Amino acid sequence: MPRMLDVSDDVRAEIGDEEADRLLAGENAPGSYDCTSCRTPGDSEQERTSTVLFIGDETAVLAFAHATCLPSQVVQVTEEQLQGAVRSISADGSATKAVPEQAVLGVTSGLVLINGELHPALVVEPTAPIARPGTTTTGDDFLPLLIEQGFMPLSEIGSVPSVLHGWSVLLAMGQLHAILQPGADGGQPVAWWQAHQALQVADSWRAAANKHQQVLLFAAPVGSIGRQPREDLLRDALDKAAANGKLVAATLPLAGT
């Protein structure tokens, strides 16, 4: 039975017409799937479904999402974000593309009070443990990988973290678009995290970002912070993660307005 799939021109250009046509004909597409955006089940036989192609440095992974969550698109990500368990989308396991059960980086914005001054902050927490690329272990290397990039472990939030040069936060027209990291061999910056759809930030957060021209980035392993409905609860969760040795941070320059 043909699937209710959307394959954008960008995705088609990357995977080729033959693969795209096979997907649309239902030959290579799963019926049920876990939405790569909201992580809840979907059914490409019953509801419109977007094909989302994640492209890393060496790997391309085709995932699926509810069309109401994401449009069909190509998303540039780091190789680390593509690691994790994958399963073949073809019945015989011969397809070169795979559907990931990869971790997704959740990003929350909020204002953090340090030494009597409010600073704009982003809190990053993956939805699953992050494995070191090329390993088959089930451990979580999210914080060690970031420390290797220059992020500093925190035992408490008592001062503004040091600036991590080469990284930046991309803000455009009041919306958060991406967190950028240095490109390979000093090339153009690449997205470490990229919003599927630009995220609106509060006016107070944007004002603080424009004032300081930098953003504090906190990162913690899965299960450390959670989705907090208020900034005071977010701060409590950050303080607890720091006390437990599960928080790293850096200050990133602001790109855009």
C-alpha positions in Angstrom: 0.0 0.0 0.0 1.5 3.4 -0.9 2.6 5.4 2.2 1.4 9.0 3.0 5.0 10.2 2.7 6.3 13.7 1.9 9.7 13.7 0.3 11.0 17.3 -0.3 13.1 18.2 -3.3 16.2 18.6 -1.0 15.8 15.1 0.4 15.2 13.7 -3.1 18.3 15.4 -4.4 20.4 13.7 -1.6 18.9 10.1 -1.7 18.3 10.0 -5.5 15.1 9.6 -7.5 15.1 5.8 -7.4 15.2 5.7 -3.6 12.7 8.5 -3.3 10.3 6.7 -5.6 10.7 3.4 -3.7 9.8 5.2 -0.5 6.7 6.9 -2.0 5.6 3.5 -3.4 5.8 2.0 0.0 8.6 -0.4 -0.8 11.2 1.0 1.6 9.1 2.9 4.1 8.0 1.6 7.5 4.3 1.6 8.3 4.7 2.5 11.9 7.6 4.6 13.3 8.6 6.8 16.2 8.5 10.5 15.2 12.1 11.9 15.2 10.7 15.2 16.6 8.1 14.4 19.3 9.2 10.7 19.7 5.6 9.4 19.7 4.4 6.7 17.4 3.3 7.5 13.9 1.8 5.5 11.0 2.7 6.4 7.4 -0.4 4.4 6.2 -2.8 6.5 8.2 -1.3 10.0 8.5 1.0 12.3 6.5 4.6 11.6 7.3 7.7 13.6 6.5 11.0 12.1 5.5 13.9 13.9 7.4 17.4 13.2 6.2 20.1 13.8 8.8 23.6 14.3 7.3 26.7 14.0 9.4 30.4 14.1 8.4 30.4 10.5 7.2 26.8 9.2 7.7 23.4 9.9 6.2 20.4 8.7 8.2 16.8 8.8 7.0 14.2 9.3 9.7 10.5 9.9 9.8 8.3 12.5 11.5 4.7 13.5 11.7 4.1 16.1 9.0 2.4 18.2 11.6 5.7 18.2 13.6 8.3 18.7 10.8 8.3 19.3 7.1 10.4 17.0 5.0 13.9 18.4 5.0 17.7 17.8 5.1 19.3 18.6 8.5 23.0 19.0 8.8 24.2 17.5 12.2 27.4 16.4 13.7 28.5 12.8 13.4 28.0 12.4 17.2 24.3 13.1 16.8 23.9 10.2 14.4 25.4 7.6 16.7 23.3 5.1 18.5 21.2 2.1 17.6 19.9 2.0 14.1 17.6 -0.4 12.3 17.2 -1.0 8.6 14.2 0.4 6.9 14.1 -2.4 4.3 12.7 -5.8 4.9 15.9 -7.6 3.9 18.3 -5.2 5.6 20.0 -4.3 2.4 19.2 -0.6 2.3 22.0 1.9 2.8 19.8 4.3 4.6 18.6 3.5 8.1 16.1 4.9 10.7 17.9 5.9 13.8 16.9 5.5 17.4 19.3 8.4 17.9 19.4 10.8 20.7 17.8 14.2 19.9 19.2 17.3 21.7 16.6 19.1 23.6 17.2 22.9 24.1 15.6 25.1 26.6 16.1 28.9 26.9 16.0 30.8 30.2 17.5 33.6 32.2 20.1 32.7 34.8 21.0 35.0 37.7 24.7 35.2 38.4 26.2 37.8 40.8 23.1 39.8 40.7 22.8 40.0 36.9 20.5 38.1 34.6 22.2 36.3 31.7 20.6 34.6 28.7 21.2 30.8 28.8 20.5 27.7 26.8 20.2 24.3 28.5 21.0 21.3 26.4 19.9 17.8 27.4 19.8 14.8 25.0 16.8 12.4 25.0 19.1 9.4 25.3 22.7 8.5 26.3 25.3 9.8 23.8 27.9 7.1 22.8 31.4 8.0 21.6 31.6 7.7 17.8 32.8 4.3 16.8 32.1 2.5 20.1 29.5 -0.2 20.8 29.3 0.5 24.5 26.1 1.6 26.2 27.7 4.3 28.4 27.0 8.0 28.2 29.9 10.1 26.9 28.0 13.3 26.3 29.8 15.3 29.0 33.3 13.9 28.2 32.9 14.7 24.5 31.9 18.3 25.4 34.8 18.7 27.8 37.1 17.6 25.1 35.6 20.5 23.0 36.4 23.0 25.7 33.4 23.0 27.9 34.1 23.3 31.7 32.7 21.0 34.4 30.8 23.0 37.1 30.3 22.0 40.7 28.2 25.2 41.2 27.0 28.2 39.2 28.9 31.0 40.9 30.4 32.9 38.0 30.0 33.3 34.2 31.7 30.5 32.4 34.7 31.3 30.2 34.2 32.1 26.5 34.5 29.1 24.1 35.9 30.7 21.0 34.8 29.3 17.6 31.4 28.4 19.0 28.4 30.7 18.7 24.6 31.0 19.1 22.8 32.0 15.9 19.8 34.2 16.6 17.9 35.9 13.7 14.9 38.2 14.0 14.3 37.2 17.6 14.3 33.4 16.9 16.9 30.8 17.8 18.2 28.9 14.8 21.3 27.0 15.7 24.3 26.4 18.0 27.4 26.5 15.8 30.7 24.8 16.4 34.1 25.3 14.5 34.3 23.6 11.1 36.9 21.0 10.3 40.4 22.3 9.7 39.3 25.9 10.5 36.6 25.9 7.9 33.1 27.5 8.1 31.2 26.9 11.3 28.8 24.0 11.2 25.6 23.4 13.2 26.2 21.4 16.4 22.5 21.8 17.0 20.0 23.1 14.6 16.3 23.9 15.2 14.0 22.0 12.9 11.9 25.1 13.0 13.3 28.4 14.4 12.4 28.7 18.1 10.9 31.9 19.5 12.6 33.3 22.5 11.1 35.6 25.2 11.6 39.3 24.7 13.5 39.4 28.0 15.9 36.7 26.9 16.5 38.4 23.6 17.1 41.7 25.3 19.6 40.1 27.7 21.4 38.4 24.7 21.6 41.7 22.8 23.0 43.4 26.0 25.7 40.9 26.7 26.3 39.8 23.1 26.8 36.3 24.4 24.8 33.3 25.7 25.6 30.9 28.5 25.3 27.2 27.4 24.8 24.6 30.0 24.7 20.9 29.1 23.8 17.8 31.1 23.2 14.1 30.5 19.8 12.7 29.8 17.5 12.7 32.9 19.5 15.4 34.7 17.3 18.5 34.0 14.0 17.7 32.4 11.5 20.1 31.0 11.0 22.7 33.7 7.9 25.0 33.3 9.5 27.9 35.2 12.9 29.6 35.3 13.2 29.1 39.1 12.7 25.4 38.7 15.1 25.3 35.8 17.7 27.0 38.0 17.1 24.5 40.8 17.6 21.6 38.4 20.8 23.2 37.1 22.2 23.7 40.6 21.3 20.1 41.5 23.0 18.8 38.3 26.1 20.8 39.1 26.3 19.5 42.7 26.0 16.0 41.3 28.9 16.5 38.8 26.6 16.3 35.8 26.9 19.8 34.3 29.3 21.5 31.9 29.1 25.0 30.6 30.7 27.6 28.4 29.9 31.2 27.2 29.2 31.4 23.5 29.3 34.7 21.5 26.0 35.8 20.0 25.7 35.7 16.2 22.8 37.7 14.9 20.2 39.7 16.8 
